[in-house]
Amino acid sequence: MNWNEKEVLITGGTGSLGKTLIKQLLDEYHPRGIRIFSRDELKQWEMKQKIDNRAPISFLVGDIRDRKRLELACKGVDIIIHAAALKQIGSCEDNPLEAINTNVIGAQNVLYSALENKVEKVMAISSDKSCYPINLYGATKMCAEKLFIQGNTYAGNRAPHFSCCRYGNVIGSRGSVIPLFQKQYTETGKITITDRNMTRFWITLNQVSHFILQAIEDMEGGEIFIPMMPSATVLEIAKAICPDAKIETVGIRPGEKLHEALITKEESLHAVMNITKNRFEITIGEDVLYAPLEYRSDNNAHWLTLKQIREMIEET
């Protein structure tokens, strides 16, 4: 794929992932143009101050809930990276209408806009919370995945082609536990965790950005791409950040899992392992003759050491 000929639109482009994607696109891929679509004009202004004014970037204020605005923003676009979403579990639980309007209806609007403008490729950013969802955030991400995978049926054998990227916790992203732990330690000398046995998948912003852009190059439509990610307990993350901190266990919160899954047992029947690209690929409808197996953060073969955790944190 020749990125030099592509116009890229990133919804939610002023977030942590959007900023990393933009840097890598400018440094390594050199697309013809990048459009940042988000509803926060202050964040757009702040981003403008840090970007070379010669960069082929345009800033579009708008909300993915507004289908007509989104359709207009997508005119002439070749690739959409859909990263806009409400992501805080507690906030989604407390504001279900807002979560559904943004994460489900907003995803539907991206689908419509891509079909209307005959966009070449659409990559939707999902979450491990979409596997066996027990909270509203996870349920909305599961619905969004279903929308985009089914979108290929609406497009037929022509563009747009829709796929999803699904991954776990991102070290260095806004709202991650790392700045929270650091703040707690600075203010009180202790860190609160929900359960000492809790495990999660972990990846850095740079790693996940490369993963997404590579998946866009390879996608044919209908795939869910999942990186092979290492696991660590939340306790080990806390020890890596603040080894002298007192650890206090406060119990699992509503809507929180002890362990996360990236591939369900049912999905594993349609998943292939791409060792060369260090990822799994789920293509619903294509059976793979493997024994069914859940890919969970507690049954993972790859675990992070304290040294590796600290190296990942330093990279952010």
FENGI-V396766 format. One record per pair of residues at least 4 apart in sequence whose C-alpha atoms are under 7 Angstrom apart, sorted by sequence separation. I is the first residue (numbers start at 1). J is the second residue. If there is no record, write none. Layout:
# FENGI-V396766
i-><I | I>
j-><J | J>
This chain:
# FENGI-V396766
i-><14 | 15 | 16 | 17 | 18 | 19 | 20 | 21 | 22 | 23 | 24 | 25 | 26 | 40 | 41 | 42 | 43 | 44 | 45 | 47 | 66 | 67 | 68 | 69 | 70 | 71 | 88 | 89 | 90 | 91 | 92 | 95 | 96 | 97 | 98 | 99 | 100 | 101 | 102 | 103 | 104 | 105 | 106 | 107 | 108 | 109 | 110 | 111 | 112 | 113 | 114 | 115 | 129 | 134 | 135 | 136 | 137 | 138 | 139 | 140 | 141 | 142 | 143 | 144 | 145 | 146 | 147 | 151 | 152 | 155 | 172 | 177 | 178 | 179 | 180 | 181 | 182 | 183 | 184 | 185 | 203 | 204 | 205 | 206 | 207 | 208 | 209 | 210 | 211 | 212 | 213 | 214 | 215 | 219 | 232 | 233 | 234 | 235 | 236 | 237 | 238 | 239 | 252 | 263 | 264 | 267 | 274 | 275 | 295 | 296 | 304 | 305 | 306 | 307 | 308 | 309 | 310 | 311 | 312 | 13 | 14 | 24 | 25 | 100 | 101 | 114 | 133 | 155 | 171 | 184 | 185 | 203 | 263 | 274 | 295 | 304 | 12 | 13 | 25 | 64 | 133 | 184 | 185 | 273 | 274 | 62 | 92 | 184 | 273 | 10 | 130 | 272 | 273 | 129 | 130 | 152 | 271 | 272 | 152 | 181 | 215 | 271 | 272 | 130 | 151 | 271 | 130 | 270 | 271 | 86 | 149 | 270 | 127 | 148 | 149 | 270 | 44 | 126 | 148 | 267 | 270 | 86 | 270 | 272 | 85 | 86 | 270 | 271 | 85 | 269 | 270 | 145 | 269 | 41 | 269 | 40 | 269 | 34 | 35 | 36 | 37 | 38 | 39 | 13 | 33 | 34 | 35 | 36 | 37 | 38 | 39 | 269 | 7 | 13 | 14 | 32 | 33 | 34 | 35 | 36 | 37 | 38 | 39 | 268 | 6 | 7 | 8 | 9 | 10 | 11 | 12 | 13 | 35 | 37 | 38 | 268 | 3 | 4 | 5 | 6 | 7 | 8 | 9 | 10 | 11 | 12 | 203 | 266 | 268 | 3 | 4 | 5 | 6 | 7 | 8 | 9 | 10 | 11 | 202 | 265 | 3 | 4 | 9 | 201 | 202 | 265 | 14 | 201 | 202 | 265 | 14 | 201 | 264 | 169 | 171 | 200 | 201 | 263 | 264 | 169 | 170 | 171 | 172 | 173 | 199 | 200 | 263 | 168 | 169 | 170 | 171 | 172 | 199 | 200 | 261 | 262 | 168 | 169 | 170 | 171 | 199 | 200 | 261 | 262 | 170 | 198 | 199 | 261 | 65 | 104 | 197 | 198 | 260 | 261 | 65 | 103 | 107 | 111 | 259 | 260 | 64 | 103 | 121 | 122 | 126 | 128 | 196 | 259 | 74 | 104 | 108 | 120 | 121 | 122 | 123 | 124 | 125 | 126 | 127 | 128 | 196 | 259 | 65 | 79 | 100 | 104 | 111 | 115 | 119 | 120 | 121 | 122 | 123 | 124 | 125 | 126 | 127 | 128 | 65 | 78 | 79 | 80 | 81 | 82 | 83 | 103 | 118 | 119 | 120 | 121 | 122 | 123 | 124 | 125 | 127 | 64 | 67 | 71 | 75 | 77 | 78 | 79 | 80 | 81 | 82 | 83 | 118 | 70 | 74 | 78 | 79 | 80 | 81 | 82 | 93 | 65 | 92 | 64 | 92 | 115 | 114 | 165 | 89 | 87 | 228 | 227 | 228 | 227 | 228 | 226 | 227 | 191 | 195 | 225 | 226 | 190 | 191 | 192 | 193 | 194 | 225 | 226 | 163 | 189 | 190 | 191 | 192 | 193 | 194 | 195 | 225 | 181 | 189 | 190 | 191 | 192 | 193 | 194 | 195 | 224 | 225 | 163 | 166 | 192 | 194 | 223 | 224 | 161 | 162 | 163 | 164 | 165 | 166 | 167 | 199 | 200 | 223 | 224 | 161 | 162 | 163 | 164 | 165 | 166 | 167 | 185 | 198 | 199 | 200 | 223 | 163 | 164 | 165 | 198 | 222 | 231 | 240 | 9 | 8 | 152 | 231 | 240 | 7 | 8 | 9 | 10 | 11 | 152 | 236 | 240 | 7 | 8 | 9 | 10 | 11 | 12 | 231 | 232 | 6 | 7 | 8 | 9 | 10 | 11 | 12 | 230 | 231 | 232 | 237 | 6 | 10 | 11 | 149 | 230 | 231 | 230 | 123 | 167 | 201 | 200 | 199 | 199 | 204 | 135 | 134 | 131 | 131 | 128 | 131 | 128 | 131 | 128 | 172 | 171 | 172 | 16 | 16 | 20 | 20 | 17 | 21 | 20 | 1>
j-><18 | 19 | 20 | 21 | 22 | 23 | 24 | 25 | 26 | 27 | 28 | 29 | 30 | 44 | 45 | 46 | 47 | 48 | 49 | 51 | 70 | 71 | 72 | 73 | 74 | 75 | 92 | 93 | 94 | 95 | 96 | 99 | 100 | 101 | 102 | 103 | 104 | 105 | 106 | 107 | 108 | 109 | 110 | 111 | 112 | 113 | 114 | 115 | 116 | 117 | 118 | 119 | 133 | 138 | 139 | 140 | 141 | 142 | 143 | 144 | 145 | 146 | 147 | 148 | 149 | 150 | 151 | 155 | 156 | 159 | 176 | 181 | 182 | 183 | 184 | 185 | 186 | 187 | 188 | 189 | 207 | 208 | 209 | 210 | 211 | 212 | 213 | 214 | 215 | 216 | 217 | 218 | 219 | 223 | 236 | 237 | 238 | 239 | 240 | 241 | 242 | 243 | 256 | 267 | 268 | 271 | 278 | 279 | 299 | 300 | 308 | 309 | 310 | 311 | 312 | 313 | 314 | 315 | 316 | 18 | 19 | 29 | 30 | 105 | 106 | 119 | 138 | 160 | 176 | 189 | 190 | 208 | 268 | 279 | 300 | 309 | 18 | 19 | 31 | 70 | 139 | 190 | 191 | 279 | 280 | 69 | 99 | 191 | 280 | 18 | 138 | 280 | 281 | 138 | 139 | 161 | 280 | 281 | 162 | 191 | 225 | 281 | 282 | 141 | 162 | 282 | 142 | 282 | 283 | 99 | 162 | 283 | 141 | 162 | 163 | 284 | 59 | 141 | 163 | 282 | 285 | 102 | 286 | 288 | 102 | 103 | 287 | 288 | 103 | 287 | 288 | 164 | 288 | 61 | 289 | 61 | 290 | 56 | 57 | 58 | 59 | 60 | 61 | 36 | 56 | 57 | 58 | 59 | 60 | 61 | 62 | 292 | 31 | 37 | 38 | 56 | 57 | 58 | 59 | 60 | 61 | 62 | 63 | 292 | 31 | 32 | 33 | 34 | 35 | 36 | 37 | 38 | 60 | 62 | 63 | 293 | 29 | 30 | 31 | 32 | 33 | 34 | 35 | 36 | 37 | 38 | 229 | 292 | 294 | 30 | 31 | 32 | 33 | 34 | 35 | 36 | 37 | 38 | 229 | 292 | 31 | 32 | 37 | 229 | 230 | 293 | 43 | 230 | 231 | 294 | 44 | 231 | 294 | 200 | 202 | 231 | 232 | 294 | 295 | 201 | 202 | 203 | 204 | 205 | 231 | 232 | 295 | 201 | 202 | 203 | 204 | 205 | 232 | 233 | 294 | 295 | 202 | 203 | 204 | 205 | 233 | 234 | 295 | 296 | 205 | 233 | 234 | 296 | 101 | 140 | 233 | 234 | 296 | 297 | 102 | 140 | 144 | 148 | 296 | 297 | 102 | 141 | 159 | 160 | 164 | 166 | 234 | 297 | 113 | 143 | 147 | 159 | 160 | 161 | 162 | 163 | 164 | 165 | 166 | 167 | 235 | 298 | 105 | 119 | 140 | 144 | 151 | 155 | 159 | 160 | 161 | 162 | 163 | 164 | 165 | 166 | 167 | 168 | 106 | 119 | 120 | 121 | 122 | 123 | 124 | 144 | 159 | 160 | 161 | 162 | 163 | 164 | 165 | 166 | 168 | 106 | 109 | 113 | 117 | 119 | 120 | 121 | 122 | 123 | 124 | 125 | 160 | 113 | 117 | 121 | 122 | 123 | 124 | 125 | 136 | 109 | 136 | 109 | 137 | 160 | 160 | 212 | 137 | 137 | 278 | 278 | 279 | 279 | 280 | 279 | 280 | 245 | 249 | 279 | 280 | 245 | 246 | 247 | 248 | 249 | 280 | 281 | 219 | 245 | 246 | 247 | 248 | 249 | 250 | 251 | 281 | 238 | 246 | 247 | 248 | 249 | 250 | 251 | 252 | 281 | 282 | 221 | 224 | 250 | 252 | 281 | 282 | 220 | 221 | 222 | 223 | 224 | 225 | 226 | 258 | 259 | 282 | 283 | 221 | 222 | 223 | 224 | 225 | 226 | 227 | 245 | 258 | 259 | 260 | 283 | 224 | 225 | 226 | 259 | 283 | 297 | 306 | 77 | 77 | 221 | 300 | 309 | 77 | 78 | 79 | 80 | 81 | 222 | 306 | 310 | 78 | 79 | 80 | 81 | 82 | 83 | 302 | 303 | 78 | 79 | 80 | 81 | 82 | 83 | 84 | 302 | 303 | 304 | 309 | 79 | 83 | 84 | 222 | 303 | 304 | 304 | 216 | 262 | 297 | 297 | 297 | 298 | 312 | 255 | 255 | 261 | 262 | 260 | 263 | 261 | 264 | 262 | 313 | 313 | 316 | 173 | 174 | 205 | 206 | 205 | 209 | 209 | 217>
